[in-house]
Structures are given as structure tokens and as C-alpha cells.
């Protein structure tokens, strides 16, 4: 017999749902899930807090789930409860996540998709919606397998996000390398654009630190048989734990990748600073070289503009000597500045 999988979303195509409408649907779903638990079992208050249906200030700030989620999965006597998260977009500089609250018992599953205002069913959320749609038609009698599938989708989405960040950083790194190998007087504006994108990517990479690390701990908890429940209420069996062990290695690699990207983006931003200094120095050298070209003839003309007696060599010869000195000193200053690549 297929297990029941209920789905609640805080958003819909075209915009956010009215808060009261979402709260009503969420509370009804929680009541149905609780009714399927053994007699006398109650959902922990933290469940209602995380899905936004608790009273007053006990509701977990939805903005924190969107901007600073903390993935976890815990055992509560006869059911599991936790939160997963994946970034909605890693190129806009906004640290926003789609969070998925998960309630799982031995026979039932309830999930809540919590999207930020800027999106509706991001890549991770859409993947879960597709899974849920297929489940309603084909079914599935193993809650543990379904939850593990959701966790695997979460890890896959995190992998896609980090690989996209890696490609972006590689692209901008190559762009900065070209600044070093070819001089561009018009490069300052392009450099500022690259630096702006790198700052956005840094915000995304930093926001992923906790998400990736805690997701790794969550997967390790599944594989390590740390989510025990009362009596025969276990959601994960030995087969699920073995499957999760392969997932552990994948998510650990994601932690290492995220840490490497964090170092790389800092290095690229430092390189931007050095290139800014180089452009400023080149501009200063160019102005200085032009000033020198104008200053030396002015000094010579000013000197020979005084009353100087050219009688030993004659006025015409004296004029030629003055011109040779002016032209020669200008050429010498130009060649020196050119050799130093000041312009």
C-alpha cells in the first residue's frame, strides 16, 4: 500500500499566498499527520514554529529560513522532523534559499515548501513538486526511501549551485588574467564590473557555508543510525543507511568545494584591488610623462628667453643650439617614459 505524501506551499504561481490561507492549509495538514500517529502522540511545538502556524512570537522568522537556513533532521518519538535548504539563484547576489520542512513517520510524509518572495518553486522546490506529482500517480510504500530521495535531490541541487559558482569564478579569473597579459587603458570600467559580480558571488558562497556543512551532518546522521525512534517507528532501515553512506562522500566533497570557492573569490577580489592600483599608477605615470614633455621645453625656452649673449657663435647658431636642446630633451623624456610603459 502506498504511503501518503501531503504537500503544502507558501507560494503559488504568480505570487505569494495570503498568509491566513497558508496557515489554514498548514494547520490542517499537521492535524492530518498527527492523526496518523499512535494514540496519544502529539507533534512537538517546534514543528508548528518552523512551518509558521504557532502563536505570536513563537513562530520561527520565515525570513531566517529564506536567508539563513539551518538544515537539520531530528527524531521525535514516532516521527522525524527537519529542514532542508537550497539556494534559489546563485548569480543575483541575494542569499535566498528554498527551504523544505519535512515530517516523516513510518507510514506518512508531510513536506512544506517555503520559497522567498523573489521566486516560486526554485530548482530544488520544482524538483520536489515533480517528485510529489509522480508519487500521486505511481505511489510508493517506503517512507524512508522517499525521504532519502528528497535528501538526495537536495544534495544534487547544492552540487549544481556550487558548480555554477565554480564556472562563474573560472570565467572571471580568466578575464582578470587577460588584464595582466595585455595592457588596456579602457579596462577600468570592465574591471569594476567584474569586481561587482565577484562581490555578489562572495555573498552567495558565504551564505552556503552553514547550509552545506549542516546538510553533511544531516546525511551522516542518516547513514550512522543516529535518528532512532520509539519501538518499531523507525523511518530508515539498514538499506537506507547503506545508501546514505554513498551520499556522505558526495556531500563532504561539496563542503570541500565550497571552502575552496570561498578562498578563490577572496583571492580574485584581492587581484582586482591590485589591478586598480596598477591602473591608477599607469594613469599617474601618463600624466607625469606628458607633464615632463611640456615642462622640459618650457624650462629651456624660459632659460634662453633671458638676455643671453650668443655673440661668440652668432644669433643663428645660438637659435639652432636652443632648438637641438629642446627637441633632444623632449625625445629623451619620451623614450624614457615609453621604456617604463607609462603610456
ABEGO torsion letter per residue (X at the ends): XBBBBBBBBABBBGEBBBAAAAAAAAAAAAAAAAAABBBGBBBBAAAAAAAGABBEAABBBAAAAAABBBBBBBBBGABBBBBBBBBABAAAGBBBBBBBBBBBBAABBBBBBBBBAABBGBAAAAAAAAAAAAAAAAEEABAAAAAAAAAAAAAAAAAAAAAAAAAAAAAAAAAAAAAAABBBAAAAAAAAAAAAAAAAAAAAAAAAAAAAAAAAAAAAAAAAGABBBBEAABABBAAAAAAAAAAAAAAAAAAAAAAAAAAAAAAAAAAAAAAAAAAAAAAAAAAAAAAAAAAAAAAAAAAAABBBBAAAAEAAAAAAAAAAAAAAAAAAAAAAAAAAGAX
